[in-house]
């Protein structure tokens, strides 16, 4: 972390190479410079890294390993000392991290809603029967089919720009993206329609950026401390605790969202079969994020029962 040539502090940020990932890395760099007089953009290096999840685009994530595909190479660089911090979309992070790594900072959450994107309808409910919707997310696919069993869904991967291009080419009639990513990229389009969070519950931690470090890197932790947003941290910790109980991965359609008011956290969680034919939901409030998330996850597991999870395993 020390540039001995210039005797200046230098932080190396590891990130994926998509336009959204780079936008998020630059946001972290700018926030670091604003928080620390000793830092300037010239003392912070952004290192772009390719992950397996970025390279393999012709298969659903559930077939090739799930969320860890977007973090493995970056985490190896953290452990090996090639980078000091890693910037991630928290919804891409597994609930268990490799030994020696930790999440030390959560930026203030952006809009957590999903966006329905289509030139043919203003909402999912307005689409004609038989319409084709593209989405790589099993959660979005399951929620779509639960609300509209008369439409068709197919796997639809790629970054924000490539998905919008496919929509332009009429490959599908509609798709979904996270409002957070669209907002961070400054994208406005008449086809973008934010969805009611109570009807279409987002992915756990959607809209939140997290910072991962090697646990021994005290300097990196200290630099990131002023950037942490306590309310966001509390909410996503509750959501991820629920996800851990439900064995959440890219193979399991799980939705969850927490809000905080005063000292009370309220968490809603849902789990679906992939075809949307069955779902279970539970909402509770509490003060300890891990206890609340564990409680909500456990109640949903109990409500769903063994038969549901056997059906889930059979469907996947």
C-alpha positions in Angstrom: 0.0 0.0 0.0 3.1 2.3 0.1 4.6 3.8 -3.1 8.2 4.0 -2.0 9.3 5.9 -5.1 7.1 8.9 -4.5 6.7 8.2 -0.8 2.9 8.5 -1.3 0.1 6.3 0.0 -1.3 4.2 -2.8 -4.4 2.1 -2.6 -5.0 -0.6 -5.2 -8.7 -1.2 -6.0 -9.7 -4.5 -7.6 -12.8 -4.6 -9.7 -14.6 -6.3 -12.6 -14.3 -4.6 -16.0 -17.9 -3.9 -16.9 -19.0 -0.3 -17.2 -21.1 -0.6 -14.0 -18.3 -2.2 -12.0 -15.9 0.5 -13.1 -18.4 3.2 -12.3 -18.7 1.7 -8.8 -14.9 1.6 -8.4 -14.5 5.2 -9.4 -17.2 6.2 -6.9 -15.2 4.5 -4.1 -12.1 6.2 -5.3 -13.8 9.6 -5.3 -15.3 9.0 -1.9 -11.9 8.0 -0.5 -10.3 11.2 -1.8 -13.1 13.3 -0.3 -12.7 11.6 3.1 -8.9 11.7 3.3 -6.7 14.7 2.6 -3.7 12.4 2.0 -5.4 10.7 -1.0 -5.8 12.0 -4.5 -7.0 10.1 -7.7 -3.3 9.7 -8.6 -2.6 7.8 -5.4 -5.3 5.3 -6.0 -5.0 2.7 -8.7 -8.0 0.8 -10.2 -7.0 -2.7 -11.3 -9.5 -4.4 -13.7 -9.8 -8.1 -13.3 -11.6 -10.7 -15.3 -13.7 -13.3 -13.5 -15.2 -16.6 -14.8 -18.6 -15.2 -14.4 -17.7 -12.4 -16.9 -16.1 -14.8 -19.3 -18.8 -17.5 -19.5 -22.0 -15.9 -20.8 -23.6 -18.7 -22.7 -24.9 -20.6 -19.7 -27.0 -19.7 -16.6 -25.0 -19.0 -13.5 -26.8 -21.9 -11.8 -25.1 -24.3 -14.2 -21.6 -23.0 -13.7 -21.2 -22.4 -10.0 -23.3 -19.4 -8.9 -22.3 -16.2 -7.2 -18.6 -17.1 -6.4 -17.9 -16.9 -10.1 -17.8 -13.1 -9.9 -15.4 -13.0 -6.9 -12.9 -15.8 -7.0 -10.1 -14.2 -9.0 -10.5 -10.9 -7.1 -10.5 -12.6 -3.8 -7.3 -14.5 -4.7 -5.7 -11.1 -5.5 -6.7 -9.8 -2.1 -5.2 -12.8 -0.3 -2.1 -12.6 -2.5 -1.6 -8.9 -1.8 -1.9 -7.8 -5.4 -4.8 -5.4 -4.4 -5.8 -3.7 -1.2 -9.6 -3.5 -1.5 -12.2 -5.1 -3.8 -15.4 -3.3 -4.8 -18.4 -5.6 -5.3 -22.1 -5.4 -5.8 -23.2 -7.0 -2.6 -25.9 -9.0 -4.2 -23.2 -10.9 -6.1 -21.4 -12.0 -2.9 -21.7 -15.4 -1.3 -22.8 -15.4 2.3 -19.6 -17.2 3.4 -16.2 -15.6 2.5 -12.9 -17.4 2.2 -10.8 -17.5 5.4 -8.8 -14.4 5.8 -11.2 -12.0 4.0 -14.0 -9.8 5.4 -16.5 -7.1 4.3 -15.4 -3.9 6.1 -17.6 -1.2 4.5 -21.0 -0.8 2.9 -21.8 2.4 0.9 -25.2 4.0 1.2 -27.7 1.9 -0.7 -29.0 3.0 -4.0 -32.6 2.4 -5.2 -33.2 -1.3 -4.3 -36.1 -1.8 -6.8 -36.1 -3.8 -10.0 -36.9 -2.1 -13.2 -39.2 -3.6 -15.8 -37.9 -2.6 -19.2 -40.0 -2.8 -22.3 -41.2 -0.7 -25.2 -44.3 -2.8 -25.5 -45.8 -2.3 -22.0 -45.5 0.0 -19.0 -45.6 -2.9 -16.5 -45.3 -6.6 -16.3 -49.1 -6.9 -15.8 -49.7 -4.9 -19.0 -47.7 -7.3 -21.3 -49.8 -9.4 -23.7 -50.2 -13.1 -23.0 -47.4 -15.2 -24.5 -44.8 -12.4 -24.4 -41.2 -13.4 -24.0 -39.2 -12.0 -21.1 -35.5 -12.4 -20.7 -33.8 -12.7 -17.3 -30.8 -14.6 -16.0 -32.2 -14.3 -12.4 -34.1 -17.3 -11.1 -35.7 -14.9 -8.6 -37.0 -12.6 -11.3 -38.1 -15.6 -13.4 -40.0 -17.1 -10.5 -41.7 -13.9 -9.5 -42.6 -13.2 -13.1 -44.3 -16.5 -13.5 -46.0 -16.2 -10.1 -47.6 -13.0 -11.3 -48.0 -13.8 -15.0 -48.1 -17.6 -15.6 -49.2 -16.8 -19.2 -45.9 -15.3 -20.3 -42.7 -17.1 -21.2 -39.2 -16.6 -19.7 -35.8 -17.5 -20.9 -32.3 -17.1 -19.6 -30.8 -13.7 -20.7 -27.3 -12.9 -19.4 -24.9 -10.0 -20.1 -24.1 -6.5 -18.8 -26.6 -3.6 -18.8 -25.6 -2.4 -22.3 -25.8 -5.8 -23.9 -29.2 -6.6 -22.4 -30.6 -3.2 -23.6 -29.1 -4.0 -27.1 -30.9 -7.3 -27.2 -34.1 -5.5 -26.3 -33.5 -3.1 -29.2 -33.2 -6.1 -31.5 -36.5 -7.6 -30.3 -34.8 -10.7 -29.0 -37.3 -10.5 -26.1 -40.3 -8.4 -25.4 -39.1 -7.3 -21.9 -36.4 -7.7 -19.4 -35.4 -6.6 -15.9 -32.5 -4.6 -14.5 -31.7 -3.2 -11.1 -32.6 0.5 -10.7 -29.4 1.0 -8.8 -27.2 0.1 -11.7 -29.3 2.2 -14.1 -29.0 5.2 -11.8 -25.3 4.8 -11.2 -24.7 4.7 -15.0 -27.0 7.7 -15.5 -29.2 5.8 -17.9 -32.6 7.2 -18.6 -35.0 5.7 -21.1 -38.7 5.8 -21.7 -38.7 2.0 -21.6 -37.5 1.9 -17.9 -40.3 1.4 -15.4 -39.5 1.0 -11.7 -41.4 -1.8 -10.0 -43.3 -1.6 -6.7 -41.0 -3.2 -4.1 -44.0 -4.8 -2.3 -45.1 -6.7 -5.4 -41.7 -7.6 -6.8 -39.3 -8.0 -3.9 -35.6 -7.4 -4.9 -32.6 -9.7 -4.4 -30.9 -9.7 -1.0 -28.6 -6.6 -0.8 -29.7 -5.3 -4.2 -28.4 -1.7 -4.6 -25.6 -2.0 -2.1 -21.9 -1.7 -2.8 -19.5 -3.5 -0.4 -15.8 -3.4 0.2 -13.9 -6.6 0.8 -10.4 -6.6 2.3 -7.9 -9.1 3.7 -8.5 -9.2 7.4 -4.9 -8.4 8.3 -5.0 -5.2 6.2 -5.6 -2.7 9.0 -4.6 0.3 6.9 -7.3 -0.6 4.3 -9.9 -1.0 7.0 -9.1 2.4 8.5 -9.3 4.1 5.1 -12.7 2.6 4.4 -14.2 3.4 7.8 -15.5 6.9 7.0 -17.3 5.6 3.9 -19.5 3.1 5.8 -23.2 3.8 6.0 -24.5 2.3 9.2 -28.2 1.9 8.2 -27.3 0.2 5.0 -24.9 -2.1 6.9 -27.6 -3.1 9.4 -30.2 -3.8 6.7 -28.0 -5.9 4.4 -26.6 -7.9 7.4 -30.2 -8.9 8.2 -30.9 -9.8 4.6 -27.8 -11.9 4.3 -28.4 -13.7 7.5 -31.8 -14.7 6.2 -30.2 -15.8 2.9 -27.6 -18.0 4.7 -30.4 -19.9 6.5 -32.2 -20.5 3.2 -29.0 -21.7 1.5 -29.3 -18.9 -0.9 -27.4 -19.1 -4.2 -28.0 -18.5 -7.9 -29.8 -21.9 -7.8 -32.5 -20.7 -5.3 -35.2 -18.1 -6.1 -35.0 -16.0 -2.9 -36.0 -12.4 -2.4 -35.5 -10.2 0.6 -35.6 -6.6 1.7 -35.0 -4.8 5.0 -35.8 -1.3 6.1 -34.9 0.5 9.3 -36.8 3.0 11.4 -35.3 4.2 14.6 -33.9 1.1 16.3 -36.3 -1.3 14.6 -35.3 -3.3 11.5 -38.1 -4.8 9.4 -37.3 -7.7 7.1 -39.5 -9.4 4.5 -38.3 -12.5 2.9 -39.8 -14.8 0.2 -38.8 -18.1 -1.4 -40.2 -19.5 -4.7 -40.2 -22.6 -6.8 -38.6 -21.7 -10.1 -41.8 -21.9 -12.1 -43.6 -19.5 -9.6 -46.2 -22.1 -8.7 -45.4 -22.0 -5.0 -44.0 -19.4 -2.7 -43.6 -18.7 1.1 -43.1 -15.3 2.7 -42.6 -14.0 6.2 -42.0 -10.5 7.7 -40.7 -9.6 11.2 -39.1 -6.8 13.0 -36.2 -6.7 15.5 -33.1 -4.9 16.6 -30.3 -7.3 16.0 -29.7 -7.9 12.2 -28.3 -11.4 12.4 -30.9 -12.6 14.9 -33.7 -11.1 12.8 -32.4 -12.5 9.5 -32.0 -16.0 11.1 -35.5 -15.8 12.5 -37.1 -14.8 9.2 -35.1 -17.4 7.3 -36.0 -20.2 9.8 -39.7 -19.3 9.7 -39.7 -19.4 5.9 -38.0 -22.8 6.0 -40.5 -24.1 8.5 -43.5 -22.7 6.5 -42.2 -24.2 3.2 -41.4 -27.6 4.8 -39.4 -30.6 3.4 -41.8 -31.2 0.5 -41.1 -27.7 -0.9 -37.3 -28.2 -0.8 -37.7 -31.6 -2.4 -39.6 -29.9 -5.2 -37.0 -27.2 -5.4 -34.2 -29.8 -5.7 -36.1 -31.7 -8.4 -36.7 -28.5 -10.4 -33.1 -27.5 -10.3 
